[in-house]
């Protein structure tokens, strides 16, 4: 689970904290309960779900997860992004879903549907100006960067939006797809994170950086 607190020295909206995890596997096992229990300790204002919700059973199998998250004392907003095992039918579980911009407190979140790389790049470029928060977080399922694992980097051809994100001063890009946790040193101001440990079986992490 990736977690972060977004603090602003003065003005610009209330400080918030958020957590993120993808690849929940809630239709196959109950491992997600341990992930939610860890999130409860952090009590974030926002939870990001960068794709691959339940793998089987549809939204009914993911609903217990989003219900449990909303029961936190902060009653966090839950924002989702469509993964390669999901469809638009999951949208009703979230406060915002793929190809959307949501500003909460001092932070703007952009969710993309990375299943269509060209559409995601187009939406990103056209809507970065709507990210008016002090902190800017973009999240989607397929990672731009990843060390060797089950899935390769930039599987959907998303790197075309990197120059625009850098110019817009995006702070963090979060993805999943590989069932492990990776955090890269900032590259031109952007920290890239892979967080695919929502409950599905973990993948090994290789040594090479791609």
Protein Blocks (a to p, Z undefined) as FASTA:
>chain_A
ZZdddddfbghiaaddddddehkolmmbcklmmmmmmmmmnopabdcdeejjlopopjml
mmmmmmmmmmpmnlpaddddddfkbcfklmmmpmbdehiaddehjbccddddfkbmmlmm
mmmmmmmmmmmbfbdcdddfbdfbdcddfbdchklopmlmmmmmmmnopabdcdehiacd
dddddeehiacdddfbfopacddddfbdZZ
